[in-house]
Every structure is written in structure tokens, then in C-alpha cells.
Amino acid sequence: MAAPGDATPIGSAASTEQLTEDVRARIPAPVLELMATLWRADRAAYVVGGCLRDALIGREPADWDLTTDAAPEAIAGLFPRALYENRFGTVVVRHAGSQYEITTFRRDATYSDFRHPDTVEFGSSIEEDLERRDFTVNAMAWGSSPGSEPSFVDPYGGRSDLGSGVLRAVRDPDLRFREDALRMIRAVRLAATLGFGVESETLASISRNAGLAAHLSGERIAAELEKLLAAPRPSIGLRLMAETGLLAVVLPELERQRGLGQNKIEGEDLWDHILRTVDAAPERPIVRLAALLHDVGKPDTLADGHFLGHDKAGAEMAVEMLSRLHSPRLLQERVAHLVANHMFSYQANWSDTAVRRFIRKIGPAAVEDLLDLRSADNVGSGLPADSGGLVELRARIRTQTAGRLVLRREELAVDGRDLMVELGLPPGRRLGRILDELTERVIAEPAINDRTILLDLARDLMTHDGMVDNPQS
């Protein structure tokens, strides 16, 4: 039998009995312990949804979700470390050092806002609960009701679709997407993360209902976009978003890149370039997001076949877009910083001082991300990844950062108080200018970052700019 976390998919030809045992073997012991507690209380208990889907195809589930016929209050009563603070019937249980969600069976309800059910109606069977789920591959369960042995429950052929690599809506796709418009974005995201195709009628329904995505909150869209960009090939989902009309609704700035020509790869437009770039970017959220947005300013800056200033314009647009998605401010700033600087041009005749100034401008924490963005941009342009001297620049940056690199005032061997005490300088703009000049001198010649040397340099600077004669100015 496979152990929990085994990467081997469970064979589609397995008998029902063998499938039941194979699934049981994939479920971690703490989850089985939670289920056993519910069974001892004469309650139903099933693992359900994406965790079961992932276990069947040999992926490590991110978490394990359970469902039961017990009401939320009854669930909380069975587990002493439980938390129930929502109206959707989900109880968070802390067990064996982890958190698990246990949700009461639910049945279909009306969704007038295309986002949330108007009322939460608890169901009485696992079949009712599976009927309301989004896709067949997520509408499978393993477990049992009181008085029966654990079994695999698959009323909509999810196991078959899983084996075929197909995403198919449960029953009527129009109904599923009108219940919760986020399911359309989830479909294209799952297509990318799982490497699946979307069944034709389900895909057509997304195109018919794409406009409903306008009802979604920025936070929910951002969460799906982050997962999509973490896929091995985000372009699969991004292309589906464009083809179904979702892109025009949730990220209209990117929709404008479709059909915009540029002198990159023959026969491909700016959107094709973006897709190639995102796929080539390393699987780090900041770099992937910057790759998606790095040329967002091009449509607005096109003039005479050129895109002058698109980097700066794109940085401003990136902040606007990410703000609309309610992304954290720090994320907005980091992505915009990469977009604003992605057009840098390295020359082999740069001095070591120039390399250090480049590191200071970009920031030591961001320089690797920027080089990786440029490398992906090269691939997206049909060039070798390390075009533009990136190999040499990376090596020179590593050499500089391996030593004691001084890039800011705070890293000097002296500070403002030293200059005030030793040289009699009063606080003010001239003190700041002295410190800035000392920083520039140390960037040019790191070996002079010594207290005595810097104090002597500061005295010389005071003498030559007249600070001694007019210390208060």
C-alpha cells in the first residue's frame, strides 16, 4: 500500500475494494483520528474535495478537509480545541500540531450576488453535499455514515475525469458559475496547476458567464491569481482567461496587450510575449507577478513604433492594479520596483563602483529578482536567457556582496552623532550632505570605511565647502 504523501497515482483500474484501501493508506493518521472521533459519536465522516483529488493523482494535498452530518455546535463539542466563528458551517479543529476544517453537509441554495449563498442550508447526506460542488474531480469523497464501512463516493464520474485530465462542472455549468463566479477563475487556475483541459461545455459556459466575474472582490481574485502564477506553466490558465473573456473583466489592462504587435518573435503579439515571460520566470511569487505586469505600460506609451517610458508608466499601473486587488502595500511596492527597473542596460566596461551603485539603486534584497525577471524577459523575447551580459553581471554582483558592502549611511563606520561630537557640526542639511558624500566615497572605495579615515574626510569636506565659517547655514 502507498504511504501518505506517496507520489504514485492510484490506478484507475483498481477495484472498489482496492481503491478504498488505497485511499485509506493515503490519509494521514491525524485525519483518520478525527474521523474516528466522529464515527464513535455515531456521526458521518468523509474526506472530501481537493485533498482527495490530489491524493488520487499522487500530489501532496495542501490540507485535508472533512465533512460530516454533525451540526457545527456538535462538532465543536466533540473536539476541545475547536473554533467556530463563521456562518458556513465550518469548524476549525486543532489536532496533532495542525489545523483541520470540518464542515457540516450542505445543500444547494440561491446565490443572488454570484459570490455567496443567500442562506446556508445544512444537508443530511454526502450525496447532497457533493451535488453542490464545482467540478467533478472535486465532488468525490471517502468515508462512511453511521453503521456502514468506509467507501469511495463518486456520483459524478470524478475519478474518470481525473484519469482523463478533464475539468467538468458538476451537472449544469451555468448554474455552478452563477452560484459563485469565482469558480470560473478557479477552473482556469486548476487547468494550469493540474495540467488539465476544460471540458467543452464547461469552457463554453465560462465564456457565456465571464461578465459575472465583475461581482468578485479583489481579494478573491488575487488569491486565485497567486495560485495560478505558482503553476508550472501559468500560461495555460492565463491563455484560457483571455480566450473566455475573463481577462477583460478582471485584468482589463492585460487584455489590451492582445493583438499589440512588437518586434520580438515573428507572428506573436505582446500578450504572447507576456505568456512566454511568465512561464520562463522562476516560481517565486514576486518575480512571476512582475513578469506578468512588466510590460503593462506599453499600450499607453506606444508612439512611432516605440514604447518610450513604458517601464515607469508600467510601475504606476502595477500599483493601481494591485491596489484594486487589495494586495498588501509591500507587495505593490516590490513589484512596481521591479517593473520600473527591468529595462536596465549592463555594459562590460562598468567599473566595480558602477556595479556597487547598481546594487544600491536596486537594493541587495531585490537585485536577484530583477536579474531573474530580465532573464525571463529575454526568453519571452526569443533570446537566450542570459543575453545582455547577465552571467557576467551576476558574477560581479556576487563578488561585491560577498564582502563587506556599504551602500547606505547607516553602514558607515561613523554616524551623524560622531560628526557632531568630533567635528562640532550642528544637525541640519549640511550634516546630511556630509554623510551622503562619505557614503559615495565608500561606495567608490570600500577600504576607506574606517572611523579615523572618514572623520578626516569629513574635516576636509567642511574646509572646502565653507562649513566652518558658516556652520548654521
C-alpha positions as CSV (number, residue, x, y, z in Angstrom):
1,M,0.0,0.0,0.0
2,A,1.1,3.6,-0.6
3,A,2.1,5.6,2.4
4,P,0.7,9.1,3.0
5,G,2.5,11.5,0.7
6,D,3.5,8.8,-1.8
7,A,3.7,10.4,-5.2
8,T,2.3,7.4,-7.1
9,P,-1.2,7.9,-8.5
10,I,-3.8,5.4,-7.6
11,G,-4.6,3.3,-10.7
12,S,-7.9,4.0,-12.4
13,A,-8.4,0.2,-12.9
14,A,-8.3,-0.6,-9.2
15,S,-11.4,-2.5,-7.8
16,T,-13.7,-0.7,-5.5
17,E,-12.3,-2.5,-2.5
18,Q,-8.7,-1.9,-3.5
19,L,-9.5,1.8,-4.2
20,T,-11.0,2.1,-0.7
21,E,-7.9,0.6,0.9
22,D,-5.5,2.7,-1.3
23,V,-7.3,5.9,-0.4
24,R,-7.2,5.0,3.3
25,A,-3.5,4.4,3.1
26,R,-3.0,8.0,1.7
27,I,-4.9,9.7,4.6
28,P,-2.6,10.9,7.4
29,A,-3.0,9.4,10.8
30,P,-4.3,12.6,12.5
31,V,-7.0,12.9,9.9
32,L,-8.1,9.3,10.4
33,E,-8.1,10.0,14.2
34,L,-10.5,13.0,13.6
35,M,-12.8,10.8,11.5
36,A,-12.7,8.0,14.1
37,T,-13.8,10.5,16.8
38,L,-16.8,11.4,14.6
39,W,-17.6,7.8,13.9
40,R,-17.5,6.9,17.6
41,A,-20.1,9.7,18.2
42,D,-22.4,8.0,15.6
43,R,-21.7,10.7,13.1
44,A,-20.8,10.5,9.4
45,A,-17.2,11.5,8.4
46,Y,-15.7,11.9,5.0
47,V,-12.6,13.4,3.5
48,V,-13.7,15.4,0.5
49,G,-12.8,17.8,-2.3
50,G,-9.3,18.9,-3.5
51,C,-7.4,16.8,-0.9
52,L,-8.9,13.6,-2.2
53,R,-8.4,14.7,-5.8
54,D,-4.7,15.4,-5.1
55,A,-4.2,12.1,-3.2
56,L,-5.6,10.1,-6.1
57,I,-3.2,11.6,-8.6
58,G,-0.2,11.4,-6.4
59,R,0.1,15.1,-5.4
60,E,0.7,16.0,-1.8
61,P,-2.5,17.7,-0.6
62,A,-2.0,21.2,0.8
63,D,-4.6,20.4,3.5
64,W,-7.2,17.8,4.4
65,D,-10.9,18.9,4.6
66,L,-13.6,16.8,6.3
67,T,-17.3,16.9,6.1
68,T,-20.0,15.4,8.4
69,D,-23.7,15.3,9.2
70,A,-23.0,16.8,12.7
71,A,-24.1,20.4,13.2
72,P,-21.3,22.9,13.9
73,E,-22.1,23.1,17.5
74,A,-21.9,19.3,17.8
75,I,-18.6,19.2,16.0
76,A,-17.2,21.8,18.4
77,G,-18.5,19.8,21.3
78,L,-16.5,16.7,20.2
79,F,-13.2,18.5,19.9
80,P,-12.0,20.6,22.8
81,R,-9.7,22.8,20.7
82,A,-12.3,23.8,18.1
83,L,-13.2,27.2,16.8
84,Y,-16.5,28.0,15.1
85,E,-16.8,31.7,14.0
86,N,-18.5,31.6,10.6
87,R,-21.9,31.1,9.1
88,F,-20.9,28.5,6.6
89,G,-20.8,25.5,8.9
90,T,-17.0,25.1,9.1
91,V,-15.3,24.3,12.4
92,V,-11.5,24.7,12.7
93,V,-10.1,21.9,14.8
94,R,-6.5,21.9,16.2
95,H,-5.2,18.4,16.4
96,A,-1.7,16.9,16.4
97,G,0.0,20.2,15.8
98,S,-2.1,21.2,12.8
99,Q,-5.4,22.8,11.9
100,Y,-8.2,21.0,10.1
101,E,-11.5,22.2,8.7
102,I,-14.6,20.1,9.4
103,T,-17.7,21.3,7.6
104,T,-21.3,20.2,8.1
105,F,-23.0,18.7,5.0
106,R,-24.6,21.5,2.9
107,R,-27.2,21.5,0.1
108,D,-27.8,23.9,-2.8
109,A,-29.0,27.4,-2.0
110,T,-29.6,30.5,-4.0
111,Y,-26.7,32.9,-4.8
112,S,-28.2,36.3,-5.8
113,D,-24.9,38.1,-5.6
114,F,-22.9,35.5,-7.7
115,R,-20.5,35.2,-4.8
116,H,-22.1,33.8,-1.6
117,P,-25.2,31.8,-0.8
118,D,-28.1,33.9,0.4
119,T,-28.6,31.3,3.2
120,V,-26.7,28.4,4.4
121,E,-28.7,25.2,4.3
122,F,-27.3,22.1,6.0
123,G,-27.8,18.8,4.3
124,S,-28.3,15.3,5.5
125,S,-26.2,13.2,3.2
126,I,-22.8,13.1,1.5
127,E,-24.6,12.9,-1.9
128,E,-26.4,16.2,-1.3
129,D,-23.1,17.8,-0.3
130,L,-21.3,16.6,-3.4
131,E,-24.1,17.8,-5.7
132,R,-23.4,21.5,-4.9
133,R,-19.6,21.3,-5.6
134,D,-17.9,22.9,-8.5
135,F,-16.1,20.3,-10.6
136,T,-16.5,16.5,-10.8
137,V,-12.8,16.0,-9.7
138,N,-13.7,17.9,-6.5
139,A,-17.0,16.1,-6.0
140,M,-15.6,12.8,-4.6
141,A,-15.4,11.7,-1.0
142,W,-14.1,8.8,1.1
143,G,-15.5,7.8,4.4
144,S,-18.8,6.5,5.8
145,S,-22.1,7.3,7.5
146,P,-23.0,5.6,10.8
147,G,-23.5,1.8,10.5
148,S,-21.5,1.4,7.3
149,E,-18.0,0.7,6.2
150,P,-15.8,3.4,4.7
151,S,-16.1,3.6,0.9
152,F,-15.3,5.8,-2.1
153,V,-18.2,8.0,-3.2
154,D,-18.1,9.3,-6.7
155,P,-21.6,10.1,-8.1
156,Y,-20.5,12.4,-11.0
157,G,-17.6,10.4,-12.5
158,G,-14.8,12.5,-11.0
159,R,-12.4,9.6,-10.9
160,S,-12.9,9.0,-14.7
161,D,-12.4,12.8,-15.4
162,L,-9.3,12.7,-13.2
163,G,-7.9,9.9,-15.2
164,S,-8.6,11.7,-18.4
165,G,-7.3,15.1,-17.2
166,V,-10.6,16.9,-17.6
167,L,-12.2,19.6,-15.6
168,R,-16.0,19.3,-15.9
169,A,-18.6,21.2,-13.9
170,V,-21.0,19.2,-11.7
171,R,-24.3,19.0,-13.6
172,D,-25.3,22.4,-15.2
173,P,-22.2,24.6,-15.6
174,D,-24.2,27.7,-16.0
175,L,-25.8,27.1,-12.6
176,R,-22.5,26.3,-11.0
177,F,-20.9,29.6,-12.2
178,R,-23.9,31.7,-11.4
179,E,-23.8,30.4,-7.9
180,D,-20.2,31.6,-7.5
181,A,-18.4,33.4,-10.3
182,L,-15.0,32.6,-8.7
183,R,-15.5,29.1,-9.9
184,M,-14.7,30.3,-13.5
185,I,-11.3,31.6,-12.4
186,R,-10.7,28.5,-10.3
187,A,-11.3,26.4,-13.5
188,V,-8.6,28.1,-15.4
189,R,-6.3,28.1,-12.4
190,L,-6.8,24.3,-11.9
191,A,-6.2,23.8,-15.6
192,A,-2.8,25.3,-15.1
193,T,-1.9,23.8,-11.8
194,L,-3.1,20.3,-12.7
195,G,-2.2,20.4,-16.4
196,F,-5.8,19.5,-17.3
197,G,-8.1,20.5,-20.1
198,V,-11.5,22.1,-19.6
199,E,-14.5,20.1,-20.9
200,S,-16.1,21.9,-23.9
201,E,-19.5,22.7,-22.4
202,T,-17.8,23.9,-19.2
203,L,-15.5,26.1,-21.2
204,A,-18.4,27.5,-23.3
205,S,-20.2,28.3,-20.1
206,I,-17.3,30.3,-18.8
207,S,-17.4,32.4,-21.9
208,R,-21.1,32.9,-21.5
209,N,-20.8,33.9,-17.9
210,A,-17.4,35.7,-17.8
211,G,-19.1,39.1,-17.1
212,L,-20.2,37.8,-13.7
213,A,-16.6,38.0,-12.5
214,A,-17.1,41.7,-12.1
215,H,-19.0,40.9,-8.9
216,L,-16.0,39.3,-7.3
217,S,-13.9,41.0,-4.6
218,G,-10.3,41.9,-5.3
219,E,-9.1,39.7,-2.5
220,R,-10.7,36.6,-4.0
221,I,-9.3,37.3,-7.5
222,A,-5.8,38.0,-6.1
223,A,-5.8,34.7,-4.2
224,E,-6.7,32.7,-7.3
225,L,-4.1,34.7,-9.4
226,E,-1.4,33.9,-6.9
227,K,-2.2,30.2,-7.1
228,L,-2.3,30.4,-10.9
229,L,1.1,32.1,-11.1
230,A,2.5,29.3,-9.0
231,A,1.7,26.7,-11.6
232,P,4.5,25.1,-13.6
233,R,3.1,26.8,-16.8
234,P,0.8,29.7,-15.8
235,S,0.3,30.5,-19.5
236,I,-2.2,27.6,-19.7
237,G,-4.6,29.4,-17.3
238,L,-3.8,32.9,-18.5
239,R,-4.5,32.0,-22.1
240,L,-7.8,30.4,-21.1
241,M,-8.6,33.6,-19.2
242,A,-8.1,35.6,-22.3
243,E,-9.9,33.3,-24.6
244,T,-13.0,33.1,-22.4
245,G,-13.3,36.8,-21.7
246,L,-12.3,36.6,-18.0
247,L,-9.1,38.6,-18.6
248,A,-11.1,41.6,-20.0
249,V,-13.2,41.6,-16.9
250,V,-10.8,41.1,-14.0
251,L,-7.5,42.4,-15.5
252,P,-8.5,44.7,-18.4
253,E,-5.1,46.3,-18.6
254,L,-3.6,43.0,-19.7
255,E,-6.4,42.4,-22.2
256,R,-5.2,45.5,-24.1
257,Q,-1.9,43.7,-24.8
258,R,-3.7,41.2,-27.1
259,G,-3.1,42.0,-30.7
260,L,-0.5,44.6,-30.0
261,G,2.5,43.9,-32.3
262,Q,6.1,44.4,-31.3
263,N,9.5,43.5,-32.8
264,K,10.1,40.3,-30.8
265,I,9.1,36.9,-32.1
266,E,7.6,36.8,-35.6
267,G,3.8,36.2,-35.6
268,E,3.5,36.8,-31.8
269,D,2.0,39.8,-30.1
270,L,2.7,41.5,-26.8
271,W,0.4,39.1,-24.9
272,D,2.3,36.1,-26.4
273,H,5.5,37.7,-25.1
274,I,4.0,38.1,-21.6
275,L,2.9,34.4,-21.5
276,R,6.4,33.3,-22.6
277,T,8.0,35.5,-20.0
278,V,5.8,34.4,-17.1
279,D,6.4,30.7,-17.9
280,A,10.2,31.4,-18.0
281,A,10.2,33.2,-14.7
282,P,11.3,31.2,-11.6
283,E,8.4,30.1,-9.4
284,R,8.7,32.9,-6.9
285,P,5.5,35.0,-6.4
286,I,7.2,38.4,-6.7
287,V,9.1,37.6,-9.9
288,R,6.1,35.8,-11.5
289,L,3.8,38.8,-10.8
290,A,6.4,41.2,-12.1
291,A,6.8,39.1,-15.2
292,L,3.0,39.3,-15.7
293,L,3.0,43.1,-15.3
294,H,6.4,44.2,-16.6
295,D,5.1,45.5,-20.0
296,V,1.6,46.6,-18.8
297,G,2.6,50.2,-19.7
298,K,3.3,49.5,-23.3
299,P,-0.2,50.1,-24.8
300,D,-0.3,53.6,-23.3
301,T,3.2,54.6,-24.4
302,L,3.2,53.4,-28.0
303,A,4.3,56.1,-30.3
304,D,6.0,55.7,-33.7
305,G,6.6,52.0,-33.1
306,H,8.3,52.6,-29.8
307,F,7.3,52.3,-26.1
308,L,9.4,55.0,-24.5
309,G,8.9,55.2,-20.8
310,H,6.8,52.1,-20.6
311,D,8.8,50.8,-17.6
312,K,7.9,53.9,-15.4
313,A,4.3,54.0,-16.7
314,G,4.0,50.3,-16.1
315,A,5.2,50.6,-12.5
316,E,2.4,53.1,-11.8
317,M,-0.1,50.9,-13.4
318,A,1.1,47.9,-11.5
319,V,0.4,49.7,-8.2
320,E,-3.1,50.7,-9.4
321,M,-3.9,47.2,-10.5
322,L,-2.6,45.5,-7.3
323,S,-4.3,48.1,-5.2
324,R,-7.6,47.3,-6.9
325,L,-6.9,43.6,-5.9
326,H,-6.2,44.8,-2.3
327,S,-2.8,43.3,-2.4
328,P,-0.5,44.2,0.5
329,R,1.2,47.5,0.1
330,L,4.7,46.0,0.4
331,L,3.9,43.6,-2.5
332,Q,2.7,46.5,-4.6
333,E,5.9,48.4,-4.0
334,R,8.2,45.4,-4.6
335,V,6.5,44.5,-7.9
336,A,6.4,48.1,-9.1
337,H,10.1,48.5,-8.2
338,L,11.0,45.5,-10.5
339,V,8.8,46.8,-13.3
340,A,10.3,50.3,-13.1
341,N,13.8,49.0,-13.4
342,H,13.5,46.0,-15.7
343,M,14.9,48.0,-18.7
344,F,18.4,48.4,-17.2
345,S,21.4,48.0,-19.6
346,Y,24.6,46.5,-18.4
347,Q,27.9,47.2,-20.1
348,A,31.0,45.1,-19.7
349,N,33.1,48.3,-19.1
350,W,31.2,49.0,-15.9
351,S,33.7,49.7,-13.1
352,D,33.3,47.9,-9.8
353,T,32.0,51.2,-8.4
354,A,29.3,51.2,-11.1
355,V,28.3,47.7,-10.1
356,R,28.0,48.7,-6.5
357,R,25.9,51.7,-7.4
358,F,23.6,49.4,-9.4
359,I,23.2,47.2,-6.3
360,R,22.4,50.2,-4.2
361,K,19.9,51.5,-6.7
362,I,18.0,48.2,-7.0
363,G,18.6,47.1,-3.4
364,P,20.5,44.0,-2.3
365,A,17.3,42.2,-1.5
366,A,15.8,42.8,-4.9
367,V,18.7,42.6,-7.3
368,E,18.4,38.8,-7.8
369,D,14.7,39.1,-8.5
370,L,15.4,41.8,-11.1
371,L,18.1,39.7,-12.9
372,D,15.7,36.7,-12.9
373,L,13.0,39.0,-14.4
374,R,15.3,40.2,-17.1
375,S,16.4,36.6,-17.9
376,A,12.7,35.6,-18.2
377,D,12.1,38.7,-20.4
378,N,14.9,37.6,-22.7
379,V,13.3,34.2,-23.1
380,G,9.9,35.8,-23.8
381,S,11.7,37.9,-26.5
382,G,13.1,34.8,-28.2
383,L,16.6,35.4,-26.9
384,P,19.0,33.3,-24.8
385,A,18.1,33.6,-21.1
386,D,21.5,35.3,-20.2
387,S,21.6,37.8,-23.0
388,G,22.9,41.2,-22.2
389,G,25.8,40.1,-20.1
390,L,23.7,38.7,-17.3
391,V,26.1,35.9,-16.5
392,E,28.9,38.4,-16.0
393,L,26.8,40.8,-14.1
394,R,25.6,38.1,-11.7
395,A,29.2,37.0,-11.1
396,R,30.3,40.6,-10.4
397,I,27.4,41.2,-8.0
398,R,28.2,38.0,-6.1
399,T,31.8,39.2,-5.8
400,Q,30.7,42.5,-4.4
401,T,28.1,41.2,-2.0
402,A,30.5,38.5,-0.7
403,G,32.5,41.3,1.0
404,R,31.5,44.0,3.5
405,L,29.4,46.1,1.2
406,V,28.5,49.6,2.3
407,L,25.6,51.1,0.4
408,R,23.8,53.3,3.0
409,R,24.6,55.9,5.6
410,E,23.7,53.5,8.3
411,E,26.5,51.2,7.3
412,L,29.3,53.8,7.6
413,A,31.9,53.5,10.3
414,V,30.7,56.9,11.6
415,D,27.3,58.4,12.0
416,G,25.8,61.8,12.5
417,R,26.4,61.9,16.2
418,D,30.1,61.2,15.6
419,L,30.4,64.2,13.3
420,M,28.6,66.4,15.7
421,V,30.7,65.4,18.7
422,E,34.1,65.1,17.0
423,L,33.8,68.0,14.5
424,G,31.3,70.3,16.1
425,L,28.8,70.0,13.2
426,P,25.3,71.0,14.1
427,P,22.3,68.9,12.9
428,G,20.9,70.0,9.6
429,R,21.1,69.7,5.9
430,R,24.9,70.1,5.7
431,L,25.4,67.3,8.1
432,G,23.2,65.1,5.9
433,R,25.2,66.2,2.8
434,I,28.5,65.3,4.5
435,L,27.1,61.8,5.4
436,D,25.9,61.3,1.8
437,E,29.2,62.3,0.4
438,L,31.0,59.9,2.7
439,T,28.7,57.2,1.6
440,E,29.5,57.9,-2.1
441,R,33.2,57.9,-1.3
442,V,32.9,54.5,0.5
443,I,30.9,53.0,-2.4
444,A,33.7,54.0,-4.7
445,E,36.4,52.8,-2.4
446,P,35.1,50.3,0.3
447,A,38.5,50.1,2.1
448,I,38.1,53.7,3.4
449,N,35.2,52.7,5.6
450,D,37.2,53.4,8.8
451,R,36.3,55.8,11.6
452,T,39.6,57.7,11.5
453,I,39.7,58.0,7.8
454,L,36.1,59.1,7.5
455,L,36.5,61.8,10.2
456,D,39.5,63.2,8.3
457,L,37.5,63.2,5.1
458,A,34.6,65.0,6.8
459,R,37.0,67.7,8.1
460,D,38.3,68.1,4.6
461,L,34.8,68.4,3.2
462,M,33.9,71.0,5.8
463,T,37.0,73.1,4.9
464,H,36.3,73.1,1.2
465,D,32.6,74.0,1.3
466,G,32.9,76.6,4.0
467,M,31.0,74.9,6.7
468,V,33.4,76.1,9.4
469,D,32.8,79.7,8.5
470,N,29.0,79.3,8.4
471,P,28.0,76.3,10.4
472,Q,24.4,77.3,10.9
473,S,23.6,77.8,7.2
